[in-house]
Structures are given as C-alpha cells and as structure tokens.
C-alpha cells in the first residue's frame, strides 16, 4: 500500500513539474508570399502571337519558405486583357524559378493608355497560410516595350473612332 501511495505521489509531482515547464516556442509563421517571391520582366516574345498586342516573359522566383502559388497576373486597365501561359495557377517551390509568358491584348483602343510612366502588374499570390494581392512594377524597359506595342496595336488616330484591333 505504501508503495502505491509513493508511486501516486511521484506521478503527481512529475505531472506538476511537467505542467509548469515552458513549452517550446511555436515556429514562426511562414513569410508573406510577396516577401519570398520576385517577379522580373524578361523579354518580349517575337513574333507576337496573332491577336495580341504584346507578349513577354516574366520570371517568378521563390527564394525560400513554402511553395507559393501564382493565382493571377493582370493589368489594371479595363481596355487590356491578359492571358498567361502556362495557365494559372502555377506553384513555385522554394528555390525554384518559373518563366511565364504574358499575352496582352488591346480590347478597346480608345481607352488604352499607351504612355503610362510605370505600369504595373497586379499579381495574386498564396502560400499554405495566406493569400495576398500585390503590385509589381516590372521597370522602365517593360514600360517602354509595352508603350511601343500598344502604339503599334492602337495607332495615333485611335481617338477618331472606337475601332478595336483584330
């Protein structure tokens, strides 16, 4: 009986010590997708596929953390439509680089802004914890190439009517 009481007391003391021990810290949450992903302008795709004003590559690099899924790449202009190849969503693992082809088509030449200073791409990224919308400014070279392509697709006399490119 004494042995049973001693064992019970020992178990209770052990449980008490275990209960007051600090638990190990929780691992930090993974960083936001935009903190690990870079998106850079590549090169224009030549020849431009039929029916598109501009085609170019973007390089998506995931530097660390969990895989990041590129869910959407778009332009803010309602006058332009965007198609991505390969089709989205595309997951980029940590340390991986993926090249995507972005096809931009002018839907409405009257409302196409050809000379915007730093046009950006709207990108939706997600990882295992969160989803976020982020804007990327691909840079001066992208702005210049986009402006040239849209001027070619929508000539200067575009404002005389509501013609749209074929």
C-alpha positions in Angstrom: 0.0 0.0 0.0 2.8 2.3 0.9 4.4 1.6 -2.5 1.2 2.5 -4.3 0.9 5.8 -2.4 4.6 6.6 -3.1 4.0 5.9 -6.8 0.9 8.1 -6.9 2.8 11.0 -5.1 5.7 10.6 -7.5 3.3 10.6 -10.6 1.5 13.7 -9.2 4.8 15.5 -8.6 6.0 14.6 -12.2 2.8 15.9 -13.7 3.1 19.1 -11.7 6.7 19.7 -12.9 5.7 18.9 -16.5 2.8 21.3 -16.3 5.0 24.2 -15.2 7.8 23.6 -17.7 7.7 26.2 -20.5 6.5 24.8 -23.8 8.9 25.2 -26.8 8.2 28.3 -28.8 5.9 27.9 -31.8 7.7 28.0 -35.1 7.3 31.4 -36.7 4.7 31.6 -39.4 6.0 31.4 -43.0 6.6 34.9 -44.5 4.0 36.5 -46.7 4.2 35.2 -50.3 5.3 38.6 -51.6 8.3 38.5 -49.2 9.8 35.4 -50.8 8.8 35.9 -54.4 10.4 38.1 -57.0 8.8 38.8 -60.4 11.0 40.3 -63.1 10.4 41.3 -66.6 12.1 39.0 -69.2 12.0 39.8 -72.9 9.3 40.4 -75.5 8.2 37.3 -77.3 8.7 37.7 -81.0 6.8 37.3 -83.2 3.9 38.4 -81.1 1.2 35.7 -81.3 -1.7 36.6 -83.5 -4.4 38.7 -81.9 -2.2 40.0 -79.2 -0.6 43.5 -78.9 2.2 42.4 -76.7 3.7 39.1 -75.4 6.6 38.9 -72.9 8.1 36.6 -70.3 8.2 37.2 -66.6 10.5 35.2 -64.3 9.0 34.2 -61.0 11.5 33.2 -58.3 10.6 31.8 -54.9 13.6 32.4 -52.7 12.6 30.5 -49.6 9.7 29.2 -47.4 6.8 27.1 -48.6 5.7 26.8 -52.2 4.0 29.9 -53.5 1.1 29.7 -56.0 0.7 32.4 -58.6 -3.0 32.6 -58.9 -3.5 35.7 -61.1 -1.5 38.1 -63.2 -3.5 41.1 -64.6 -3.2 44.7 -65.8 -5.2 47.4 -64.1 -6.6 48.7 -67.4 -10.1 47.5 -68.4 -9.0 48.2 -72.0 -6.5 45.4 -71.9 -7.0 41.6 -71.4 -4.2 39.4 -70.1 -3.6 35.7 -70.7 -0.9 33.6 -69.1 0.9 30.6 -70.5 1.1 28.1 -68.9 -2.4 28.7 -67.5 -2.6 29.8 -63.9 -2.5 28.7 -61.1 1.2 27.8 -61.1 3.1 26.8 -57.9 6.7 27.8 -57.5 8.6 25.7 -54.9 11.3 27.2 -52.6 14.5 27.8 -54.6 12.6 27.3 -57.9 12.4 29.7 -60.9 9.5 29.6 -63.4 9.2 31.6 -66.6 5.7 32.5 -67.6 4.5 34.1 -70.9 2.2 37.1 -70.5 0.0 37.9 -73.5 -1.7 41.3 -73.6 -4.5 42.1 -76.0 -6.0 45.6 -76.6 -9.7 45.2 -76.2 -10.6 48.9 -76.6 -8.1 51.2 -78.3 -9.9 54.4 -77.4 -9.2 53.8 -73.7 -5.8 52.3 -73.9 -3.2 54.5 -72.0 -0.1 54.0 -74.0 2.2 56.3 -72.2 1.8 55.5 -68.6 5.1 56.1 -66.7 5.5 52.9 -64.6 2.7 50.4 -65.5 2.4 47.6 -63.0 1.1 44.1 -63.0 -1.5 43.0 -60.4 -0.5 39.6 -59.0 -2.3 37.3 -56.6 0.0 35.0 -54.6 -0.8 32.4 -52.0 1.1 30.0 -49.7 -0.1 27.5 -47.1 -1.0 30.3 -44.7 -2.2 33.3 -46.6 -3.3 34.9 -49.9 -2.4 38.4 -51.0 -2.7 40.8 -53.9 0.5 42.6 -54.8 1.5 45.1 -57.4 4.8 44.6 -59.3 6.4 47.4 -61.3 8.5 45.5 -63.9 10.6 48.6 -64.7 11.4 51.1 -67.4 12.2 48.5 -70.1 8.8 46.9 -69.6 7.1 50.4 -69.7 8.9 51.2 -73.0 8.2 47.9 -74.6 4.5 48.0 -73.6 4.1 51.5 -74.9 5.7 50.6 -78.3 3.5 47.5 -78.6 0.3 49.4 -77.7 1.1 52.2 -80.1 1.6 49.6 -82.8 -1.7 47.9 -82.0 -3.6 51.2 -81.5 -2.3 53.8 -83.9 -2.3 57.6 -83.1 -5.6 58.1 -84.9 -7.3 55.8 -82.5 -9.3 58.6 -80.9 -11.2 59.4 -84.1 -13.4 56.3 -83.6 -14.0 53.3 -81.4 -12.1 50.9 -83.6 -10.6 47.9 -81.8 -7.7 45.8 -83.1 -8.5 42.4 -84.6 
